[in-house]
C-alpha cells in the first residue's frame, strides 16, 4: 500500500495464515490521522506519518520493519519497529492547499512538519513513483530529491506566481528619485539590505508620490508585497493605494479606481507587508503613498516622503489547481510518466515534449461507398 491517506478510519489487516511469513502488510508514504490500526501479521511500515493513531491487536509474526516514519506530539509509535530515523514529537502545523488540508510548511523549526521534508528512506523520490508529487503548498515537485515522509499530493499549478524581478519581468519607475543611491531599480532587485527607492529631497509634500512597476505585458495581478527602509522612518508607507492599469500615464486621474487601499503599521520595525485583492489585469502596478512615517508625516501637515526597500508582484494563475503539464500537450505530467520515476520508459510519453503524444488513431472521412464499422 503506497501513498494513501486515512483520516478517522478503522484499518484492519489480517493474514490468512499467520504462520505463512510470505504474507505481510506493507505501507509506504501513507498518512494515518486519528485512525485505529489492527495488524495481525508481519508488517513493513516506512516513510509514513502518524497523527494520533491507535494500534489494536498487534500480533507480530515474522519480521517487523519500520523506519523513517513521522509522529506528531502524543502519537504512539509503530509497535516493534526498530529501523530508526524517525521524526517524533512534531507539531501538527498542516497547511491548506489546492487539493487538501495536509500540506507541510516549506520552512520551520525542527519540531514541525518541515522536518519531514527530505527525511525519507529513499535518496530519490522517483524510485517511490513520486517524482511528480509534492508535500508543500508551493507545489514544488519532489523530482529526484530525497523522499519526503508522509502522504504526497499530485503537484498542480499554484494559485499565484511571483513576477520575475528586474530586468526579465519588471521595469520600475517613480514620481521622483532622491539621488544616485536611492534608485528605483533597487526596489525590484531582490535585495532587502540596500537603500531601496526614495523620492526627491523635498518629497515630503510631493503629490502624488508613487512607485510604478511595468510588468512588460498585461497580467492578472492579485497581490503586492512591500518592505520599507532599514530602521523605519522617512518614507515608509503608512496609508497607501494600489492601482493596476494598462495606462502608461503619470496622471493619477488616468489610473482608474484603486484595487487596494489601506494602512500599514510598524510596531516591530522593518518587516514585510502584503496587500491581496481580486485579480485585475494590467501592465502597470502603481504603489501610491498617501501618508508615510517619518519627517512631516503622518502627524504633520504634509503626507511625508515615499520609500520602498523592495516590492514583490504576484499574478493569479488561470490554471489554478490543474495538474502540472510541463509541455502543454493537454496530458498531465504524472499521467505521461506512468510509473512516476522521472525517467522516460517504454510505453510512456515524454512530459517535456509536446510532440510526443504516443499512439493515436486519426479518424478521417471514409472512402466513398465504404461501410462505416
PyMOL commands that set and color helices and strands:
alter all, ss='L'
color gray80, all
select helices_A, chain A and resi 113-116+125-128+184-187+203-205+252-254+333-336
alter helices_A, ss='H'
color red, helices_A
select strands_A, chain A and resi 5-7+11-14+24-28+31-33+36-40+42-46+49-51+54-59+64-67+70-72+87-90+95-97+100-103+133-134+153-154+160-162+171-174+197-198+209-227+237-245+260-263+273-292+307-308+310-316
alter strands_A, ss='S'
color yellow, strands_A
deselect
rebuild
show_as cartoon
